[in-house]
Amino acid sequence: MMKRKLKASALFMVMVLLLTGCYAKLPDIENHTLDDAYRSDAVVYNTLYASEVTNLNYLVTSSPVDTVITANVIDALVDYDNEGNIVPGLAESWECTEDMCTWVFHLRNGIKWVDYEGNVYGEVVADDWVAAAEYVNNAANETDCQYMYCTGSVVKGAQEYYDYTRSLLHPEEYDVKPKKVEPSDIGVMAYDDKTLIYKLDKPCPFFLSVLSYTSYLPVSRKYLKSSGTMFGKDYKNVLYNGAYILHYFQPLEKQILVKNPNYWDRDKVYIDRVENVYDSEAATIGVERYEEGLIDKAVVSADKLERYLSMRFHSDEIHGTIPDCSYSYFYVFNFAPSYNEENEPENWRKAVVNENFRKAIMCSIDREEALSVYEPYDPGKLVNNTVTPPGAISIDGKDYTKFGKLGYYTGRDSYNRNDARIYRDLAKRQLNEAGVTFPIKILMPYNPSVVGWKQEVFTIKKQLEHSLGTDFIEVVVEAGSDTGFLNAVQRSGKFSFMKCRWGADYEDPKTWTEPFEEEDDYSFWHQCEDEKVKEVCEIWEKQKDNASEITDDENLRFEAFAEAERLILDHAIVVPFSIMIGDGYVMDKINEFEREYSSYGIAKQRYKGCHLYEDSMDMEEYQKAYKEWAHIEDEEE
C-alpha cells in the first residue's frame, strides 16, 4: 500500500540548488504573497523535463509542451472529474436552448485574476471569454487553435471574422474579398458580468467538450490591451486564475508552479509547489535522479524496463500508466502518390485501388509484435482495431466502438496470414490484368526522431514480405526528415503506406472522421480516379453527413457514425494500429487516478486533485488501482 508523504522539502531544495547551480536565479521567497508554498513543510513535487515551453500565450498555442503549464494556471468554464465526466468549472451552471444553438453559462462568484506574485488584479468576468474569442479569431494573432471555433462546433461569425481579418493581411489569397465583419459579430457575448452566451450556427450536442481547449480560455480584456505584444512573452506578462501560478520560469533552467492562494477551489489542491528542472538528458538520467531522491517522477524507457524490473528497489516503484486513447495511430494507403520515379508511384497507384491487395496487407500485419518495440510486456493493450479508440467516447456506459456493426472489429484481430495469402492470390490475377508489375514497391518512410519508429517499420517490412512474398511486394523503408516530417512527407504524399495519427478535438464521433474528409492530407482518397474507390468515398461522405445531422438522439447519432467508420474498415481504406503509449512505464509518487481525466483537451495535464505519496506504486498496486478506476471486475476462477 502507498504511504503518506513526509518529505524533508527544505533539505531537498538545498540539494537541487547545489546540483543545478541556479540558486542566485530563484525568486525572492522573503518578500511575496505566496509564503505557504515555500514553508519548510510544503508539499513539493519535483520533476525533470527535456522539452521546453515555447509560448506562454495560451490563446495562440495548443502544443502539449506549452499546455502542461496552461492547464495548471488557467481554468476553463468546465472541469472533469477523475473518470472523465464533465463537471462545473468557472461556470457553476449552464443551459442550452432546445435546438442546442444557444448556450448560456453562469459564472461562479469569487474568481480572481492574479499576477505571478499572487497579487489580485481583478475579477474574472464574462467579457473575458468575449475578449478571448475576438483575439483567437483575429488572423493577425496567428493562433494555431482558431479552428476550434469552426470545427464541429461552429460559433456564429467566428470564421467570417477570421477570413475578413486574414484578407486584410493576405488579399492575394482571396478571389472575392470577404465582407467586413466586426469583432462584435462573433457569437460570444456577455449578458452581464456573470452570464456568458455562445451562439452557434448549427446544433452542437457536444459543445461542452470543446470548452477546455486553449482557444476557449478566458483573458482579461483590460490586461490584454495594456500588455500589447508583451502578453505571454514571459511568466510576468500573464494573469492566472487556475490552481497554480507560474511564479518563476527561466527557459532551459527551471519552472516553479505554486498553489494559488486566491483559487476558488483551493481545498482540492494538495500539492503546494511543483518544481520542474530542465535537463536535455532527462529521459536518460531520470531513473538515477529518482533513486537519489531528487525527483518524484521518472519515465522508464522500454529498452531498460526488463533490467530495472530485475532490481528490487526499482521493481517496487515501477508501474504502468493509463492507456492514452486521446490519439489513434493507423496505417494509411496513399491513393495519390507523389514521390520519386525510382519507387514507381504509377505502379503503386494501379495497385492500391485493388481492395484485395489492401486487405492482403491489412491481414499481414501482426500489430502486437510491432508494438512490442514500445510495450514489451503487454503490447496487446495498445492494439486498436478501429479508427476511434475504445474508451474515447461513450454514452451511458456503452462505448462508441460497440455501436452498430463496428463492434465486429472491436473484438477481432485483422492479422491472419492465411487470409492474407488468399487476398494476395485474388489480387495478383486482377493486378496482372490492370498492368501492374511485380514486385510492387511499397515506400514506407519513418521519422528518425521518433524513438522506436524505425524498428517498428522494419518489423512490419519483415512481416509483409514474409507473408506475401518478395516476388509480390518489395517494401522500401526510408528515413524522412527529422525536422518538418509532417509537411515534408505526409502532407506532400511522399509515401505509399505509412503510419499516421489523429487526436480527438471534442467528445463526439465526428472528430474521428476528419482525417478522411475531402481536404485530408492522409490517404488522399478523394483524389483517386478509380470508380470503386470513388463509390466507397461517396457513400462514406453521405453516411458521415447524415450522421452529423442527427442531433436530437445521441444513440442514433453514434449508430450512424459507427456505420460510416465500419465502411472504411470493410474496404480496407485504412489499417487501424494502436493507441498512444503515453508515458509507458514510470516511477511516480503521484497517483494518476486522482487527477482530472479526459481523452481530449488539456484537463488531464492538471495537478489539481493529486496527492503526493512517499512511494510510487508497484505493478501489482497499479493494476489493482487501475481496475478500480476502470470498473473492471476480476474474472471468476
N, C-alpha and C positions, 0 to 999 in steps of 0.2 A: 504494500500500500504506500501511496505517496505521503510524505510528511510535510508539516508546515515549514515554511522557510524562515529560519532565524539566521540572518546574514550579517556579518561584520562589514556593513557597507562603507563605513569610513575608511577602514583598512584597505578595502578593495580599491577605493578611489585613489588612494595614495599609490598603490601598485600600478594602476593603469596609467596614472600621470607620469610615473617614472618610466614606464615602458614606452609610452607614446611620445614623450618629450613635449607635451602640449600644455604644461601647467600654466605657463605665462599667458596662454591664449584663452583660458577658461573665463566664463562670465564672472563678474563680481558677485559672489554669493553673500557678501556682507550687507549690500545696500539694494535690495529688491523686495518685491512683494510676494515672492514665491518661497518663503523660508521653509515651509513644510516639506517641500520636495527635496531639500538639501539637509534636513536634520540627520543626525547620526543614525537613527533607527529607520530612516526612509526605506521603502521597498524599491529596489533598483534592479532593472532588467538590463543586462549588458549583452551586446551582440557585436559581431564584426560584419562589415559589408564591403563588397568589391565593385558594385555598380553605382556610380554617383548620380544623385539628383541633378537634372539639367535645367529644371524650370519650377519655380515655386508659385508661378502664376497659374493657379489651378483651373482657371477659366479657359486656358488655351492648350492644356496638355491632358492626355489620357494614358500616358505611359505608366505601366505598373511601377517602374522605378521611382517616378515622381509621386504617384498616388499613394504610395505607402506612407508618405508624410501627410498628404491631403486628407486621407481617410481618418487620421487621428486628430487633426486640428480644425476641420470644418465639418459641421454636422449638416445633414440633409433634412428634407421635410419628413421622410420616413426612415425608420431603422429596421433592423431584422433581429429576431431572436436567434438563439444558437441552433435552431432547427430549420432556419430559412423562412420563417413566417414573417410577413411584413407587420410591423408594429409602429405606433406613433413615435415620431422623432421630434423635430422642431414644430411640426404640426401635431396638435393634440387630438384633432379630429378632422374629418373631411367628408364630403358627399359629392355625388355627381348627378347630373340630370339623367332621365331615363334613357336618352339616346347616347349617353356617355361622351358627349361632345363638350360639356362644360363641367369642370372640376373646381370645387371650392374648398380651400384649406384654411383652417383656423389655427393660428399660431398660439403656442402656449405663452404664458407670462414669464418674465424673468430671464429672457435670453439676452446675453450680453456679448457685445464685441469687445475684445481686449487686445492690447498690443503685446509685443514679445516679452515685456516685463510684467504682464498681468494687470496693467492699468486699464480701467474701464474706459472705452472710447464712446460707447453709446448702446442703445437698444437695437436688437435685430428686429426689423420691421418688414412688412410685406413688400415694400418697394425694393428691398434688397434683391428679390428674385426678378423683379421687373428690370432692374439695372443689369443684372447678370444676363438676361435674355437679350437685351439690347447690345451688350458688349459681345457676346458669343456670336450673334448673327450679323455683326458688322464685319465684312470681309477684310477691312483694314487691320483687324486684330489677329488674323491668321490663326484662328483656333483649329485644332485638329479634331475637335469633337462637336462641331456645329451640326454634323449630320444627325445627331440625336434629336434634333427638333423637326426633322423631316423623314426619318426612317422609322417605320412602324407607327409611332405617334406623330401626328402632323399638327404642329401648333400653327394656328392661323397667322398668316402674314410673315412667318419666320423665314421661309425660303425666299419669298418675294423680296424681303428686305435685304437678305444676303445677296441675291442676284443683282439688285439695284446698286448696292454699295460696291460690289465687285465690278460692275460695269463702269463705275466711275474710275476705278483703278486700271482696268484692262478692257477698254472699249473694243479692242480688236477681237475679243472672244465672242462678241455678240453681233449676229446679223441684224437683229432687231433690238434696239435699245429698250431695256425694261422700263416700265413706267415708274415714276417717282414713288417711293414708299417711305413713310416716316417711321421712326422708331415706335411711335405710339400706335402704329398699325399692327404691331405684333400682338398676338392674342394672349398676353400676360399682363394682368392689371391688379393694382392694389385698391380694393374697395375702401379699406381703411388700414390702419397700421397693423391690425391683427387678422385681416382677411385677404387672402390671395386667390385670384381666379385665373384659371387657364382655359382658353377657348381653343378647341380643336376643329380641324376641317372635316374630320370623319370620326365615327365611333372608335373608341380605343379601350377595350376591356382590360388591358394590361398596363395602363398609363402609370400606375403607382410604381411599377418596376423600373421605369426609366429615371426616377427622381433622385436616385443616389449616384448618378453619373456626375462627373465634374461639371459638365455644361449646365446642370440644373442646380448647382450650389449657389448660395446667396453671396452678394458682395455689397458692402456699404457704398451707396452712390456718392455720398459726400467724400468718403475716404478715397474712392477710386479716382474721383476728379482731382482731388488735391495731390494725390501721388503721381498722376500723369504716367509718363513712361517708366517711372521707377517702381510701379506696382509689381510686386512679385520678384523684383531683382535680387532681393536677399530677404532673410528672415525678419529684418527690421521694417520692411516695407510691405507687410501683410498683417491683416487683422485676423483674429482667431475667435471661434465660437464653440469649438469642439471640446472633447475630453482633455486634450493636451494642448500645450503651447510650444511652439518651436522656439525655445529660449536661447539656443546657441546653434550656429551652423557655420562651420568653416569647411568648404569643399575639400575633399581628399584628406580630411583630418577627422572631424567628429560632428555628430548631430546629437543634441540633447533635447529631448521632449520632457516637459514637466507637467504634472497634473494641474489643470486649470482650476484655481480656487473659486472662480465665479461660474463654473459649469453648472448648468441646470440639473444635471443628473449625476453629480459628483459622488453620490453614495455608491454608485456602481462602478467607480473607477478605483481599482485596488492596487495598482502599481503607481508609485509616486513619481518615478523618473525612469525614462528609457534612454540609455546611452549607447549610441551606435558609433563604433570606431572604424574608420576606413582602413582597409588593408587590401591591396590588389591581390594578395595571396590568400585571401580569406578562405577560399574553398580548400586550400592545401593545408593550412595551419589551424583550421577551426577546431578539429578534434583535440589537438595538442593544447590549445588555449583553454578549451573546456576542461580538460583533465587537470590543468594547472589552477582551475578555479577563477579564471579571468573573465570568462564569458558564460552566458547561461543558455546559449543555443549554438549548435554546430551541425552542419549538414554532413552526412556520411556518404561519400561517393560510392557508387555501385561496385567499382573495381577494388575497393578496400573493405567492403562490407564483411565479407567472409572472415578476413583476418581480424577485424575488430570484434566480431561476434565470438571469436575463439578466446578472447581475452576477458577475464572475469569482470574487471572494472567497466569496460566498455559494454559488454553484453548486458549488464544490469541497467544500462542507461539508454540503450538504443531502441528505437521503436519506429513504426511506420507513420504515415500521415494520411489524412483523409484523401481518398481518390478525388482528383480535381476534374470535375465534369464541366468546368466553365469553357473548356476548349475541346474540340473534336478534331482528330487527325484522320485524314483519309487520303488514299492514293487516287489521283485523277488521271484520266486519259485525255490527252491533248488532241482535240479534233481539228485544230488549225495550227499545225507546227510551223515554226519559222526559224529553224536552226540551219546550220551549215549543210551543204550538199553531201559532204562526206558521210553524214549519218542518215542519208536517204529519206528526207522528210516526205517526199511524194509517195514512196513505197509505204511509209507508215500511215499516211493519210488514207490510202486504199485499205490497209489492214484494219485500222482502228474502227472503221464503220461496221465491221463484221461483229455481230453480237456474240457468236460462238467463240471468236478469238478473244474478246474481252472476258467472257466467262471462263475461258481456259486459264487466263492469267489470274482472275479472281480466285479460282479454286486451287491454284498452285502455291498460294502464299500461306505459310504457317506463321501466323502472327505471334503466337506465344514464343516460338523460337526467336523471331526477330526482336521481340520486346524484352527478351532476357538480357539484352545489352544494357537496358536501363533498370530492370527489376529482376535480378537473378533468382529470387526465392519464390515469388508468386507473380509471374508475368501475366497470368490469366486475368488478374484483377484490373489490368489496363486495357484488355481487349474490348473493342467497341464494335458491335455488329450492325449498327445503324449510324446514320449521319448525326442525328440528335442523340447525345449520350444518355443512357439511363440515369435517372436522378436529377436531370437538368430541369424538367418541368413535370408537374403532376396536378391532378385535380382530385380532391378528397381522398388522397392516399393512393390513387391509381396513376402509375407512371405513364407519361405520354407514349413511350415505346410499346406499351401493351394495348394501345388502341388499334382497332381495325385489324387488318392483316399484317401490320407492321410487327405484331407480336411474333409472327413466324420467324422473322430474322433475329429478334432479340434472343431467342433461345437456341440458335443454331450457329455452328461454325461453318463458314464457307470453304474452309480448307478441306479438300478431298482430291487426292491425286488421281484416283480412278476417274472421277468426273472430269477432272482437268484434261485427261488424255482423250476422253470421249469427245469433249468440246473441241480439242485440238484437231482430231481427225475429221470432225464435221466441218470445222473452219478451213482446213487445208484444201479440201476439194473446192469449196466456194471461193477461196482466195486465189487458187490457181486459175479459176475461170475469170477472176477480176484482174488478172495480170500481175499479181503480187509475186515478187521474187523472194527466195529464201536463202539464208536465214533472214528473218525480219529484224532489222536493227531497232532496239529499244533504248533510247537515250534517257538515262536516269541520273540526273545531277543531284548533288547534295551540297549543303552549306558546311564548309570545313570548320567554321567557328562554332557549330553546334556539337557539343560533346555526344558521341555515340552514333551520330547520323551516318558517318562513313561506314562504320562496322555494320550498321543496320542495312544499308544499301547493298553491301557485298553479300550479306546473308540472304537477302531477297534475290539477288542475281543468281546465287548458287541454287536456291530453291526453284526459280523459274526455269533455269537451263537444265537442271536435273529432271524436273517434272515433264517439261515439254520437249527437251532435246535441243542440242546446239545446231542441229540441221534445220530446225524450225524457227528458232529465235537466237539472237545474239544481243545480250544486254551490255550496253556501253555505259560504264559508270564514269562520271565526270565531276570533278570538283568545281563548283561555281565560285563566284567571288565571295570572299568572306566579309565584304562590306557592300551594302546595297544589293544583296542577293535577291530580295523580293522583286525589285524593279528589273534587275539585270537578267533574271532567269524566268521566274514565274510569270510576271506580268508581260514579259516580252515573248512568251510562248516558246522559249528555247528548251523544250523538253518533250519527251514522248509520254512518259509515265513518271509521276513524281508525287511525293508526299506533300500535302498542303494542310493548312489548319484553318479553323474558323472558331471564333468565340461568340458567345451569346451577347446581344446588346440589351435584351429585355426578356421577360418571362412569358414567352409565347412561341409556339412552333414556327411562326412566320420568320423569326430571326434566323432560323437554321436553313431557310430556303435561299437566302441572299447570295451564297456563292454560286448558285446556278441560274441566277436571273440574267436578263438579256445583256447587261453590260458587265458580265462577270469576267474576271481575269484568272479563272481557274481551269475549266475544261474547254472553254471557247466553243461549246457545242452549238450555240446559236449561230455560229459562223459556218457550221457544217452544211454542205450541199446535198448530202446523201438523203434520199427520200425517207428511209426508215428512221434514221436518227431525227430528222426534222419532224416526223409524225409524233415520235415519243416526246420530243421537246414541246410541241404544240399542245399535246394532251396534258403534259405536266403543267404548262403555263395556265391552262384553263382550270385544272384542278386546284392549283395554288391560288389563283384569283378568286375562284368560287369559295374556297375555304376562308380567304381573307374577309369576304363579305358577311360571313356568319359571326355576328357579334352579340346575339341575344341568347346563345346556348353554347356554353364552353365545351360540353361533351360532343356536340355535333361539330363544332369548330375543330377540336382535336382529331376526331374521326376523319374529317375531310383532309386535314393536313397530313395525317398518317397515310392516307391512300396515295397522296401525291409523292410522299417520300418512298413508299413501297414501290412505286412505278420506276423510279430511277435505280433502285436496287434490283428489281426484276430484270431490267435491261442492262445491268452492269455498267451504268454510266459512271459510277464511282465505286471504289472499293473501300469500305469503312476499315479503319485500322485500330485506333486507340483513343483513349482519353489522355489528358495531360498528366505527367508523372508528378508535377509539383515539386515539393522538397524531397520526395522519396523517403529515405531513412534519416532520422535526426536524433540528436540528443537535445532535449528542450525542456526546460523547467516550467514552461507554460503548458497548461492543458488546453489544447486547441478546441476541445469540445465545449469549452465555456465561452468562447468568443462568438461574435455575430457570424452568421453563415449565410452565404448567398452564392449561387452559381453564376452570377453576373454582377457587374458593378464593383464598387470598391469596399463594400461593407466588411468582407472577411479579412481585410488588412488591419482592422482595428484591434487595439489592445484593451479597449473597454470591456469589462466583464471578466477579464482574466486575472487569476491569482498567480503569484509566483511561489513555486514549491521548492523544497530543499533538494529534491532529486528529480531527474527525468524518469518517465515510465520505462519499464522494460517491455519486451514483446508481449508477454502474457497479460500484463496490466493494460497495455494499449488495446489489445484485441477485446478484452472484456469491456473496456470503456467504449470502444467503437460499436460493439454490438448493442450496448445500452442506448447509445446515441442514435444509431440507425434503426433501433427497434427490431433487431434480428434475434429470433429465438433459436436457442441451440436445438439441433435435431435430436430426437429421442433415439437412444441406442436400441 
